[in-house]
Amino acid sequence: MAEEEGPPVELRQRKKPKSSENKESAKEEKISDIPAPERVPKHVLFQRFAKIFIGCLAAVTSGMMYALYLSAYHERKFWFSNRQELEREITFQGDSAIYYSYYKDMLKAPSFERGVYELTHNNKTVSLKTINAVQQMSLYPELIASVLYQATGSNEIIEPVYFYIGIVFGLQGIYVTALFVTSWLMSGTWLAGMLTVAWFIINRVDTTRIEYSIPLRENWALPYFACQIAALTGYLKSNLNTYGERFCYLLMSASTYTFMMMWEYSHYLLFLQAISLFLLDIFSLKQNDKVYEVYKIYIFSLFLGYLLQFENPALLVSPLLSLVAALMLAKCLQLNVKKGSFIAKIIKVINFYLVCTLTITLNIIMKMFVPHKENGHMLKFLEVKFGLNMTKNFTMNWLLCQESLQAPSQDFFLRLTQSSLLPFYILVLIICFLSMLQVIFRRINGKSLKETVTLEDGRIGERPEIIYHVIHTILLGSLAMVIEGLKYIWIPYVCMLAAFGVCSPELWMTLFKWLRLRTVHPILLALILSMAVPTIIGLSLWKEFFPRLMTELMELQEFYDPDTVELMTWIKRQAPVAAVFAGSPQLMGAIKLCTGWMVTSLPLYNDDDLLKRNENIYQIYSKRSAEDIYKILTSYKANYLIVEDAICNEVGTMRGCRVKDLLDIANGHMVCEEGDKLTYSKYGRFCHEVKINYSPYVNYFTRVYWNRSYFVYKINTVISFQS
């Protein structure tokens, strides 16, 4: 009996471990059942390599050619190499002059550490004011440029100004290359990248301000933002391998942080991007943890930026931090429910409401506990812009009169239409948007969706990177329709999206599916159109716009401003080193750069004290008494006053937007709205009266220099009353 029962016992003992072993063996059987992937033929590998090589070569070449084009155009426009240093510096206007002046200061400093200390404790720029210029003006580009200039030994090869503008032009080349790559990743063909670059350069009046203000913060920052979007586009793709994901994630992390350090308004742009990703996560076909990895990058960049920007409170109270914190909290509270069920739909709605409520609540709490004065004037400006408030304040009305802060003009749309960009952008956006809505309704109705979408399916709206770009471009476009200055952020991505669409067979196939095309094979026609349409567009653009670009490079222009050169020369030769100058903020920026003398105000609009100073100094163009102006100027320890004829005798095209009109409205010397009380001033306009040289003006001010454009007056320390 024992011998007969032995084997069954032995079998029973083996059955327990077999449960786990069977799973492993079942997996092995399944793996063995799957046919081994066939080797890709050599000619296919060669085609892929050739396509990638040609695309990369085209992307890099496009960036380099654009950088060289900008350099050549800048040389022709200003005849830069044939100018003296003073004349070159005058080409930097307004706030651009301030940024470049600090780059010069860093090069003159005995050491990098000493230079940084002098910038962070700067009391040699604005009278009676010590500022942290690095934090307040985001001078990290200048710090990096000065280090590179000295560390690379470029001081023995190239002049500082050429090195400085060369870096900016090189970044613009990277900008174009990043747009090229983004369009290529979305469409699958580098032909889309070439068309993106063509549209970008042809519409450069609306894509960049590099021609007018080289050192602007956006010219340093937006190339990194373009790199971040290119990396994000690749990261969101469904068919990306592990190594590709890691590379995109690292590039995205580095470019996000760098972008945040380069521009004080960068976190607002990232806030719009975070909203786009949040909506993508809601509309996504499957649970997408990649979006939350991007949120982690935001949080890391914000806190690291906060520490390295001298504990900048603006980053703590930014809407980006509040939104990302709310999204992470909402994720922790999410329930694991079956997709497509009624409960899942209710949870999505609750999640959306929860995120919105948490974002607002967290932002209010942060502003209560974190002391900040960041961009309070921006909120007031938006209130007035949208008609929520009325004001006679000079600064607010002056900002409203700036062309870049008004709604786009008719010429803007006309230019985009003439270059064929706007019509194709609208076509691509409509198709992608409708396809996205179609996919969302399918998901709401609980219909099954394919794991992999083929070209024949014609569902371009299922791709997560497409959904992201559609939402992002709609948000940016909506803002650009209100404030024209934001077109420089929006239009580059209009070029990219339009080029991707016309070069994408998937987009044409989506359109043919809706039209139920049967006469011609739709896939074949989609492939033909994705090659033919961009080729036709490219040839027409080449024929119409290439001669214009060549003409611009051939024309030798000349920047001629002898009056400003004479003024700067006089200041450097005649004015005492400790003198303080007062005048319009734009002119003060040029004086700071060209002479190094101290000024009373700067062309910066992110500081309440500087805004108030600008308004007070501008009173020299109002109908105020000589005594009032004297008190204002001496309160800022000014020694010299510069009156500009161009402002005093300004003939504005827009009624009520001249500086003197805005001052009269603020001072009650002009009727702004019906029902306003008009206060007549018994004084004439100061900038006119002071030129006549009679009492009481000569008691307070003595003219020491003048030319056709500028009148310089010494502010008397001892008042001599004359009859």
Secondary structure, 3 states (H helix, E strand, C coil): CHHHHHHHHHHHHHHHHHHHHHHHHHHHHHHHHCCCCCCCCHHHHHHHHHHHHHHHHHHHHHHHHHHHHHHHHHHHHHCHHHCCHHHHHHCCCCHHHHHHHHHHHHHHCCCHHHHHHHHHCECCCECCCCECHHHHHCCHHHHHHHHHHHHCCHHHCCCHHHHHHHHHHHHHHHHHHHHHHHHHHHHCCHHHHHHHHHHHHHCHHHHCCCCCCCCCHHHHHHHHHHHHHHHHHHHHCCCCCHHHHHHHHHHHHHHHHHHHHHCCCHHHHHHHHHHHHHHHHHHCCCCCCHHHHHHHHHHHHHHHHHHHCCCCHHHHCCHHHHHHHHHHHHHHHCCCCCCCCHHHHHHHHHHHHHHHHHHHHHHHHHHHHCCCCCCHHHHHHHHHHCCCCCCCCHHHHHHHHCHHHCCCCHHHHHHHHHCCHHHHHHHHHHHHHHHHHHHHHHHHCCCCCCCCCCHHHCCHHHCHHHHHHHHHHHHHHHHHCCCHHHHHHHHHHHHHHHHHHHCCHHHHHHHHHHHCCCCCCHHHHHHHHHHHHHHHHHHHHHHHHHHHHHHHHHCCCCCCCHHHHHHHHHHHHHCCCCCEEECCHHHHHHHHHHCCCEECCCCCCCCHHHHHHHHHHHHHHCCCCHHHHHHHHHHCCCCEEEEEHHHHCCCCCCCCCCHHHHHHHHCCCCCCCCCCCCCCCCCCCHHHHHHHCCCCHHHHEEEEEECCCEEEEEECCCCCCCC
